[in-house]
Structure formats: structure tokens, C-alpha cells
């Protein structure tokens, strides 16, 4: 009989915006809490400026880092960061597997408007999901919050692409960011638990 798969312990956060002090604190927390993965849900930089010491502290404490772009950096930046640093993967349109867990994502934003960006976000999420479709558990990571979700209290409409992906791809968990004031809000949409992290880190197991 195959032994049960050990749960994966994750620290998820977003909207770092170049705050190296926050990164150092989070890396220390990741080490103390013995997390297996760190997920950065976009807006790692501020206006795509300085990227030094935004990934290195996590790598120093030997943590696997998964990242997507937000609206403050282009996809090229997260791709470059994933190539520079070991144990760092860009999951913008891609996926990462750890045992029975599959994690896929898509960053950037569509500002709650039905446009080409909306179609692109859904296309990237579908592409990433295809790579982990047979995983027993799935986490979807986006920068935008879903349309109709609680984060819309901010006045900013959520993404139709994200809400469509929740309905059609049915991840167990969605990690999103973007709306700073929504950090810490959790809800369930369909079969998916939605966790809006923004700058408020969340540690959980799956």
C-alpha cells in the first residue's frame, strides 16, 4: 500500500512592491515555519524598478519560489528572475508539480474589463492547468481577484477570466492579490477556496 503523500506547507503573499525589508521578514518566517514553497502572487516590484534582494532571501533559506507578474512588472521580469535564481519558477502560463499537488497560474491584470487581456489570462490559466490536470490537488495563482468576489468591496471589479477559470478548471485553492485592502479575505466560490493575500502573508497546508 502506497503511503499517504506528505502535505505541502506554503507561504503565499503578493504586492511586495520592492519592499526588501518585508522580503527579509518573510524569508525568516518561511524558515521558522518550515514551509516547503513560497508563492509570490504578482507586483513583486514597484513599477518594474529595482529587483535586487526580492528573491535572494528566500533562496538563501533554501525555499522553492513560485512567481507570477502583476501590473507593476511585465512577464519578462518574472521570467528573468526565475532564470537568475535557483529553485525559482515562473508559473505565468506554466505549472509546478510537487508530489500529488499541481500549481499553475497567470499574472498581469485586465482591470475588470472584457478585452484581449481577459482572453489572454484565461488562455494562460487553461494552458497551465493542462500540465497538472491529473494532480489530486490543484492551486491556481493569479494577481487579479475574481469577478463577483468579496474583494470587489474596494470598488475595483474582478476579472471575468479568473472567475471563469474557477468555474471551468475547479482548482482547490485560488491565491490572488492586487487589492491591498483585501489582504486576508477568504471565501468559497463553487468548489474553490479563494484566499486574497496581497501584502498579508498566509501560511497553509494542502
N, C-alpha and C positions, 0 to 999 in steps of 0.2 A: 504493500500500500504506500502510495506516494505521500510523504509528509506535507502538511499544510504550508503554503507559501508564507514566509515571514512578511508582516505588514511593512509598508514603506512609510517612513516618517518624513514629513515635508514641511518646510518653511516657505510660505508664499507671501510676496509683497510686491507693490508696484509704486510708480510715481516717486522714485528716488530723486530724480531731477538733479543729479550731480552731487548729492549730499554725501561726501566721503565719510563724514563723522557718523552718519546713520548707517552706512555700509559697515564700518568697523564694529559698531554696536551689534548689528545683525549677524555678522560673521562670528562674533564672540558668542552670541545667543545660539547660533546654529551649532557651534562646537559644544557648548554646555548642555544643550538639549538633545545632543546626539542625533541630529537629523541626517537623513540619507540624501535628500535632494533640496536644492534651493530653486524656487521658481520666481523669476522677475517678470512681472506682467506689464512691461512697457513703460515708456517715459523714464528710462534709466538716466538719460542726460537732461540737460536744460538747453533747449534749442540746439541740440547736437553739438554742444561745446565740449569741454574737457571730459575725456573718458578715463583718464588715469585713476587707478585705485578704486574703480567701481566694481570690478570683478575679482581683482587680485586678492583682496582679503578673504574671500570665500575659498579661492583656490589654495591659499596658504594653509587653511584649516582642513584641506582635503575634502571639500564638498563638491558634488556634482551640481553644476549650474545649468538651468534651462532658461532661455530668454526669448522674448519677442519684442518687436519695436512698438512704440506708442505713436503719439503725434509730435513728439519732440525730437525724434531721430528717424531717419529713413531705414528701411530694411537692410541697406548696405552696412550700416553701422553695427547692427547686431550680428550680421554675418562675419564681419571683420573681427569683432570681439570673440566670436566662437572659434575663429581660426588662430587668434593670438594666444588665447589661454587654454591650457589643458583642462579636460573634464568639464568643458563648457559647450553646450549645444544650442544652436538657433533652431527653434521649432516653429518658425513662421512659415507655415505651409508644409511642415515636416512633423516627424514624431520621434518619440524616445520610448524605449521599452525597458522595463526592469521587472523581470520575472513575469507574473501574470498581469502586471499593470502597464497600460499604454497611455502616454501623454502626448497630446497634439495641440496645435494652436495656430493662431493668426493674429497679428497685431495691427497697427495703424487704426484709423477711425473713419467712419462715414458720416459723422456728425448728425446721425439720426435721419439722414436724407436718403431716399431711394435713388441711388445713382450707380455709376460704374464701380465706385469704391465698395458699395454694398455687395454687388455681384462678385467682386474680387475676393472680399473677405469670406463669403460663403464658399467660393471655389477653393480657396486655400484650406479652409477648415475641412471640407469634404476630402481633399487630397491627403491631408494629414491623418484623418480618421481612417482612410482606406488602408494605411500602413499598420494600424493597430486594431482593425475591426474584429479580430479574433481574440483580443485580450479580454480576460474575465472582468477587469475593472478598467474604466477609462476616465481620464481627466482632460477637460478641454480648457485651454488658456486663451483668453482674449484681452485686449486692452479695453475695448468698449463694453459697456453694460448692455443687457438685453432690452429690447423694446417691451414695454409693459411691466418692467421690473421695479422694485422698490427704489432703486437709485434715481428714478425719474423725479423724485421729490425735489431734486435740485433744479428742475426746470429744463434740463437737457434731456431730450428724447434719446432713448436707447437705440441700438442697432437692430434693424429687422433681420440682418444676416445672422446675428448671434441668436436671436430668438428662433429663427428658422432652423439653425443648426441644433439647438436644444431639442426641438420637436422631432427632427428627422434623424439625427445622429445619436441622440439619447445618452450623452455622457453621464457618468455617475455624479461627477462634480464639475462645475464651471468655476474657474478662478477669473475674476475681472478686476479692473481698476478704473482709472480715468477720472472719476468723480471723487475728489479728495474727501468731501464731507460724508460720502457714503461708506468710507472705510469702516469695516466691522459689521456691516449689514449682511445678514444671511436670510435666505428664503428658499423655498422649494418651488420649482416650475416644472410641471409634469413629473418625470422621474428623476429630475436633476436637482441636486443641491447647489445653489448659487452662493458663492462667497465673494463679496466685494472687499478686496483687501486694501487697495490704494496704499497709503503710507502706514497703515495699521497692520503689521505682520500677523499672520495666522499660522500656527503650528497644528498639524493634524496628521492622523494616520489613516491609511487605506490599504 
